[in-house]
Amino acid sequence: MPCFKQMGILAKQCYATSQRSPYFSPTKQLLNRKRMKQDNILVTGAAGQLGSVLVEALQEIYGTSRVLATDIKPIENHEGPFHILDACDGAALEAVVRQWRITQIYHLAAILSAKGEQDPFKAWQLNMTSWLNVLEVARQRHVAKVYYPSSIAVFGYAAAPKNTPQYEVLIPETAYGISKVAGENWAYYYHRRYGLDVRSLRYPGIISHQSMPGGGTTDYAVDIYHHAVQRKPYECFLRADTPLPMLYIPDAIRATLELMEAPAQRLSVRTSYNLAGMTFTPAEVAANIQKYLPDFQVTYKPDYRQAIADSWPQSIDDSFARRDWGWQPQYDLDAMTRDMIAHLEKKYALA
Ligand SMILES: NC(=O)c1ccc[n+]([C@@H]2O[C@H](COP(=O)([O-])OP(=O)(O)OC[C@H]3O[C@@H](n4cnc5c(N)ncnc54)[C@H](O)[C@@H]3O)[C@@H](O)[C@H]2O)c1
């Protein structure tokens, strides 16, 4: 197991290499240090925007056969073990954890912010039932580590909008946000009461080229690139001047893996770590795309998601993550735009 300092050096080396080849996975070098570990990994919600990319990264580290991807729907072009599993079905979850001798769980299954507002009760039920099932089975079957993705949606109007601190008032405006605040507190409770090693990040909006987002308020920042590359105009559902914190998927995956690899004694936050990458408005991302695709046109037609975005922070103070486990984002808006366009141009040329 690399020591904490080595992990930081390793991450920097990975980044340097990733700049040379667009296909280099920053997790590959972690693999060489860790391959001897015999963990069995369960991922719930593995067919989603994050899960489909995280599963591949985990497969590189632990080996394809040791990562069990699960979801209520199949994953496109998936290689490796996969089960249909409803994370709300506690008995089915327990059977999988037992049969596969699972040692780590990444619980990604959820209903996200915008979709959650269409059926708030369902969002609460699914997000809480599945998470409590995961915590209970992890406790009962002595699972070594559990990962829980939280969100900037835990913050609402009561929170400082700029450089929002780690320990801030949490009064969210959405059912999704309420479920994440409760989820973070359950993570803390299981850690304190039962010693369960639960680790968590408050992701900002995640932007990826590999998979489409599943109903969040920041989904526009993925859609906009797909439209631009296909030479189609884009109608944005947020106002042009709405700043939101965002993170490019390689940074999101690396943050997740680095947090999960950090020595437990370094982790001072057992609810969920603030995590920052970049902040931009729809107008700023549109202008950045136009640097490379000058004919790209964007119009703005704010809908119900504007109110959700307005209640969220504009930027995040992630100093606890930087201090405790060496977090450093590596992509800014321009680096992300170049990478997104390059990957999506390949994708649509092949289609
Ligand atoms: N994508 C983002 O911008 C973002 C930001 C903050 C936090 N997060 C969190 O990260 C996690 C993953 O998000 P994502 O963007 O991949 O979401 P997504 O909507 O793309 O994927 C969620 C997956 O969960 C699956 N699912 C739904 N109900 C299920 C159930 N009962 N049992 C098993 N699977 C079920 C869905 O089929 C889907 O594949 C979520 O917990 C989300 O709250 C995401």
The ligand as an ORCA input file, in Angstrom:
! r2SCAN-3c Opt
* xyz 0 1
  N     -23.526     13.329    -11.851
  C     -23.391     14.359    -11.038
  O     -23.211     15.501    -11.481
  C     -23.440     14.141     -9.542
  C     -23.199     15.227     -8.699
  C     -23.275     15.037     -7.311
  C     -23.522     13.774     -6.791
  N     -23.751     12.721     -7.628
  C     -24.050     11.420     -7.023
  O     -23.263     10.404     -7.622
  C     -24.020      9.181     -7.700
  C     -24.026      8.688     -9.124
  O     -24.601      9.696     -9.936
  P     -24.776      9.541    -11.501
  O     -24.581     10.878    -12.097
  O     -23.994      8.389    -12.005
  O     -26.334      9.218    -11.547
  P     -27.166      8.514    -12.732
  O     -28.576      8.965    -12.609
  O     -26.471      8.695    -14.030
  O     -27.035      6.981    -12.320
  C     -27.720      6.442    -11.220
  C     -27.914      4.974    -11.491
  O     -28.632      4.403    -10.409
  C     -29.481      3.407    -10.955
  N     -30.564      3.118    -10.017
  C     -31.705      3.818     -9.790
  N     -32.446      3.209     -8.868
  C     -31.775      2.106     -8.486
  C     -32.018      1.073     -7.554
  N     -33.144      1.041     -6.813
  N     -31.106      0.094     -7.410
  C     -29.970      0.101     -8.143
  N     -29.686      1.050     -9.056
  C     -30.574      2.038     -9.211
  C     -29.983      3.998    -12.252
  O     -30.463      3.000    -13.132
  C     -28.727      4.691    -12.765
  O     -27.990      3.843    -13.633
  C     -25.409      9.516     -7.161
  O     -25.495      9.099     -5.817
  C     -25.495     11.008     -7.250
  O     -26.339     11.532     -6.259
  C     -23.701     12.885     -8.998
*
